[in-house]
Amino acid sequence: MRAELSRGRRYPESAHPYRSSYARDRDRIIHARAFRRLEAKTQVFTTRYSDHFRNRLTHTLEVAQIARTVASALGLNTELAEALALVHDIGHPPFGHAGERKLDELMRAHGGNFNHNLHALRIVEQFEQRYLDFPGLNLTFEVREGIIKHSRDYSAAEFPQLADYLLDLRPPLEAQLIDWVDEIAYNTADLDDALEAELLDVDALRQEASFFGEIYAQIDAAHPGAREKLKFNEALKLVLDGLATDLIESTQQRVLASGAATTEDIRHAPKRLAGFSDAAAARNAKLKRFLFSHIYDHPAITEDRDRSVACLEELFRFYLDSNGSMPASYEELAQIAPRHVIVCDYIAGMTDQFLLRQHHEQFGSAEQGRP
């Protein structure tokens, strides 16, 4: 996607003398308050057990690095890919996907819903207030489009508010890559963090994800006296490299086979062209299944997660039922928009610890308010 062919910004701006439109988008995202708050939002593991775990921000940086590598190898626009990677999780609420599921459940009780990609679009278009001439960050069309379309397609009938975003067409390849590099990043990083947390049974991983076992065996044979942690690191590095390489090669093959020569050809393709080969998709799925069956539902994680999500729900209901309980700016918005929507916006913007402190202030629960 060439920056000079962008569909532009909602509010026209003069070109910058030495930064492309997508480079400016990247920089605006990095300087956004919502981006900084990712540092204090959980990825999977809380800091109770270690300071070394990924948080939502460090995960985002890893996604951005892989995205740049893959985009560069494919000859794509690395600045657009980087901007999309940096913004892809900006709409996440506290407590990861568990927090997102709870907010969605609470909103559905009022006829609404919560989706972190749609919320991210609202953040960059409305909530971030940094400039005199326009609301939001005034990002280019392609970045705003990629925020909502990088991981799924939307029906214009079901989501009429998104009608501007070419819902009947595919997004550019730079956007199509993001969901795949996101999976590469978190599947490998979550295994690394699980080992750090002493929750990972490496032998079980080697057995259930046989391709990992084969890689580990080769490393073990070449370095029999090495530390186990370093052998694990090397194996995980090769897994990541293998998945990224397959993503590059498989995407390239699909594009060539499709005959697509321009971004518009990519948009009009009958289906998305970025993705793993069947073999790599199966390997990636094995990692994901292992994480779900052995790590994500481990009591050491679920106890923190369930306690925190219960705090989120209790705080949501408190704000909903108590006029004047939110900051003045949100209370003013609640006068002109449904209160449950404004309550959801307020909670979704919170960091983990801020939400727990607010819960502690309202309910005085030392156990639920602890970090």
C-alpha positions in Angstrom: 0.0 0.0 0.0 1.7 3.2 -1.1 1.1 6.2 1.2 0.6 8.5 -1.8 -2.4 6.3 -2.8 -4.0 6.5 0.6 -7.7 7.5 0.7 -6.5 10.1 3.1 -7.7 11.5 6.5 -11.2 12.4 7.7 -9.9 16.0 8.2 -7.4 17.0 5.5 -3.9 18.0 6.6 -0.9 19.2 4.7 1.8 16.6 3.9 4.8 16.4 6.2 8.1 17.4 4.6 9.9 14.1 5.5 7.5 11.7 7.1 4.9 9.6 5.2 1.3 9.6 6.2 1.7 6.1 7.7 4.8 7.2 9.6 2.8 10.0 11.1 0.1 7.6 12.1 2.6 5.4 13.8 4.0 8.3 15.7 0.5 9.5 16.8 -0.4 6.1 18.0 2.9 5.8 20.1 2.2 9.2 21.7 -1.5 8.4 22.5 -2.5 8.1 26.1 -4.4 4.8 25.3 -1.1 3.4 24.0 0.8 4.2 27.2 -1.9 2.6 29.3 -1.2 -0.7 27.6 1.8 -0.9 29.9 -0.5 -1.5 32.9 -2.9 -3.9 31.3 -2.4 -7.7 31.7 -1.4 -9.9 28.7 -1.8 -13.3 30.5 0.3 -13.3 33.6 0.1 -10.6 36.4 3.2 -9.2 38.0 2.4 -11.0 41.3 4.8 -13.8 40.4 7.5 -11.9 38.4 8.4 -8.6 36.9 9.5 -10.3 33.7 6.2 -11.2 32.1 4.8 -9.5 29.0 2.2 -6.9 29.6 -0.1 -5.7 26.8 2.4 -3.0 25.7 5.5 -5.3 25.5 3.4 -7.8 23.6 2.4 -5.1 21.2 6.0 -4.1 20.6 6.8 -7.8 19.8 3.9 -7.9 17.4 5.2 -4.7 15.7 8.7 -6.2 15.3 7.5 -9.4 13.7 5.1 -7.4 11.5 7.9 -5.1 10.2 10.0 -8.2 9.4 7.3 -10.0 7.5 6.1 -6.9 5.7 9.7 -6.1 4.7 10.3 -9.6 3.4 7.2 -9.4 1.3 8.0 -5.9 -0.1 5.0 -4.3 1.6 4.7 -1.0 3.4 6.5 -1.5 6.7 5.3 1.8 8.1 1.7 0.9 7.6 2.3 -2.6 9.0 4.0 -1.2 12.0 1.3 1.4 12.7 -1.4 -1.4 12.5 0.6 -3.6 14.8 1.1 -0.9 17.4 -2.6 0.0 17.4 -4.1 -3.5 17.2 -4.7 -3.9 21.0 -5.3 -0.3 21.9 -9.0 -1.0 22.6 -8.4 -3.8 25.1 -10.0 -3.3 28.5 -8.4 -4.3 31.8 -7.7 -8.0 32.4 -7.2 -9.2 28.9 -9.7 -11.3 27.0 -11.5 -12.2 30.2 -12.2 -8.5 30.8 -13.4 -8.1 27.2 -15.8 -11.1 27.5 -17.2 -9.7 30.8 -17.8 -6.2 29.3 -19.5 -7.8 26.3 -21.7 -9.8 28.5 -22.7 -6.8 30.6 -23.3 -4.7 27.5 -25.5 -7.4 25.9 -27.8 -7.2 28.9 -28.6 -3.7 27.6 -28.9 -4.6 24.0 -25.3 -3.6 23.1 -21.9 -5.3 22.8 -18.2 -4.8 23.4 -15.5 -5.5 20.8 -12.0 -4.3 21.4 -11.4 -3.6 17.7 -14.5 -1.4 17.4 -13.6 0.3 20.7 -10.1 1.0 19.4 -11.7 2.8 16.4 -13.7 5.0 18.8 -10.5 5.7 20.8 -8.6 7.0 17.8 -11.6 8.8 16.3 -13.1 10.4 19.4 -11.5 9.8 22.8 -7.9 10.8 22.2 -7.9 14.7 22.3 -4.4 16.0 21.4 -4.9 18.4 18.5 -6.6 21.8 17.9 -8.0 21.1 14.5 -9.8 17.8 14.9 -11.1 15.2 17.4 -9.2 12.0 17.8 -5.9 11.2 16.0 -7.2 11.8 12.5 -5.4 8.7 11.2 -5.4 7.7 7.6 -8.3 5.6 6.1 -6.1 2.5 5.8 -5.0 2.5 9.4 -8.6 3.0 10.6 -9.8 0.3 8.2 -7.1 -2.0 9.4 -8.1 -1.5 13.1 -11.4 -3.1 12.5 -10.7 -5.4 9.6 -7.3 -7.0 10.5 -8.9 -10.0 12.1 -12.4 -10.4 10.6 -14.9 -9.3 8.1 -18.0 -7.3 9.0 -21.4 -7.3 7.5 -22.7 -3.9 6.4 -26.2 -4.9 7.4 -25.1 -5.9 10.9 -22.7 -3.0 11.4 -24.1 0.0 9.5 -21.9 2.4 11.4 -18.9 0.9 9.6 -20.3 1.3 6.1 -17.5 3.8 5.2 -14.9 1.0 5.5 -15.4 -1.0 2.3 -16.9 -3.9 4.1 -17.4 -5.9 0.9 -13.7 -5.8 0.1 -10.6 -7.3 1.7 -8.1 -5.0 3.5 -4.6 -4.5 2.1 -2.0 -7.2 2.8 -0.4 -5.1 5.6 -3.6 -5.4 7.6 -4.2 -9.0 6.7 -0.9 -9.9 8.2 -1.6 -8.5 11.7 -3.7 -11.3 13.1 -1.2 -13.9 12.0 1.9 -12.1 13.5 -0.2 -11.5 16.6 -0.7 -15.3 17.0 3.0 -15.9 16.4 3.9 -13.4 19.0 1.6 -14.5 21.8 1.8 -18.3 21.2 5.6 -18.2 21.6 5.7 -15.5 24.3 3.0 -17.1 26.4 5.1 -20.3 26.5 8.1 -18.3 27.5 6.2 -16.6 30.3 4.7 -19.9 31.4 8.2 -21.3 31.9 9.2 -18.2 33.8 6.1 -18.7 36.0 7.2 -22.3 36.5 3.9 -23.5 35.1 5.2 -25.1 31.9 5.8 -28.8 31.7 8.4 -28.8 28.8 8.2 -32.6 28.4 4.4 -32.4 28.0 4.9 -29.6 25.4 7.5 -31.7 23.5 5.0 -34.6 23.4 1.8 -32.8 22.5 3.4 -30.4 20.1 5.6 -32.9 18.3 7.3 -30.4 16.0 8.5 -28.5 19.0 9.8 -31.8 20.4 11.7 -32.5 17.3 13.3 -29.1 17.3 14.2 -29.4 21.0 15.7 -32.9 20.4 18.0 -31.5 17.7 19.2 -28.7 20.0 19.6 -31.1 22.9 21.7 -33.4 20.7 23.9 -30.5 19.6 24.3 -28.9 23.1 23.8 -31.8 25.6 25.4 -29.9 28.5 23.7 -26.6 28.0 21.2 -25.1 30.5 17.7 -26.3 30.0 16.3 -22.8 29.9 18.7 -21.8 27.1 17.8 -24.9 25.1 14.2 -24.0 25.5 14.9 -20.5 24.4 16.7 -21.7 21.2 13.8 -24.1 20.4 11.2 -21.3 20.8 13.3 -19.0 18.7 13.3 -21.5 15.9 9.6 -22.1 16.2 8.9 -18.4 15.9 11.3 -18.1 12.9 9.7 -21.1 11.2 6.1 -19.7 11.6 7.2 -16.2 10.4 9.0 -17.8 7.4 6.0 -19.9 6.5 3.8 -16.8 6.7 6.0 -14.9 4.3 6.4 -17.8 1.8 2.7 -18.9 1.9 1.4 -15.4 1.6 3.8 -14.7 -1.4 2.6 -18.0 -3.1 -1.0 -17.1 -2.7 -0.6 -13.6 -4.1 1.4 -14.9 -7.1 -1.2 -17.6 -7.7 -4.0 -15.1 -7.5 -2.4 -12.9 -10.2 -2.9 -9.8 -8.0 -0.6 -7.0 -9.0 -2.0 -4.0 -7.1 -3.6 -3.2 -3.8 -6.9 -2.9 -5.5 -6.4 -6.5 -6.8 -5.8 -7.6 -3.2 -9.0 -5.8 -2.1 -11.1 -7.5 -4.8 -9.7 -11.0 -4.3 -12.5 -13.4 -3.3 -10.8 -14.2 0.0 -7.8 -13.0 2.1 -4.4 -14.0 0.8 -2.2 -13.7 3.9 -1.8 -16.7 6.1 0.0 -19.8 7.0 0.3 -23.0 4.9 -1.9 -25.8 6.1 1.1 -27.5 7.8 2.2 -24.4 9.7 -1.5 -23.6 10.6 -1.7 -27.1 12.2 1.6 -26.5 14.1 0.4 -23.1 15.3 -3.0 -24.7 16.4 -1.1 -27.3 18.5 0.6 -24.6 20.4 -2.7 -22.8 21.0 -4.4 -26.0 22.1 -1.5 -26.7 24.5 -1.7 -23.2 26.0 -5.5 -23.5 26.5 -5.4 -26.9 28.1 -2.3 -26.4 30.3 -1.7 -22.7 30.9 -4.6 -20.4 30.5 -6.9 -22.3 32.8 -4.2 -23.0 35.4 -5.4 -22.1 38.9 -2.5 -19.7 39.4 -3.9 -17.6 36.5 -7.6 -18.2 36.9 -7.7 -17.2 40.6 -6.3 -13.7 39.8 -8.4 -13.4 36.6 -11.7 -14.4 38.2 -11.2 -12.2 41.2 -10.3 -9.2 38.9 -13.2 -9.8 36.5 -15.6 -10.0 39.5 -14.3 -6.5 40.5 -14.9 -5.2 37.0 -18.5 -6.5 37.0 -19.2 -5.1 40.5 -17.8 -1.7 39.5 -19.8 -1.6 36.3 -23.0 -2.2 38.1 -22.1 0.4 40.7 -21.4 3.2 38.1 -24.6 2.2 36.2 -26.8 2.5 39.2 -25.2 5.5 40.9 -25.5 8.9 39.3 -22.6 11.1 40.0 -20.2 8.2 40.7 -18.0 8.7 37.6 -15.7 11.7 36.9 -17.6 14.8 35.8 -16.6 14.5 32.1 -18.2 11.0 31.9 -21.3 12.1 33.9 -21.8 14.9 31.3 -21.5 12.4 28.5 -24.1 10.2 30.3 -26.6 13.0 30.0 -26.5 12.8 26.2 -25.8 9.1 25.6 -27.0 5.8 27.2 -25.4 5.5 30.6 -24.4 1.9 30.1 -22.3 2.9 27.0 -20.5 5.7 28.9 -19.9 3.3 31.9 -18.4 0.8 29.5 -16.2 3.4 27.9 -14.9 4.5 31.3 -14.1 1.0 32.5 -12.6 -0.1 29.2 -10.1 2.8 29.4 -8.9 1.8 32.9 -5.6 0.0 33.6 -5.8 -3.1 35.8 -4.5 -1.5 38.9 -6.6 1.6 38.6 -9.8 -0.5 38.3 -8.8 -2.5 41.4 -8.1 0.8 43.3 -11.5 2.2 42.3 -13.1 -1.0 43.4 -11.3 -0.9 46.7 -12.4 2.7 47.3 -16.0 1.9 46.6 -16.3 -1.5 48.4 -13.3 -1.6 50.7 -12.3 -5.1 49.9 -8.7 -5.6 50.7 -8.6 -9.1 49.1 -10.2 -8.0 45.8 -8.3 -4.8 45.7 -4.9 -6.3 46.1 -2.5 -6.3 43.1 
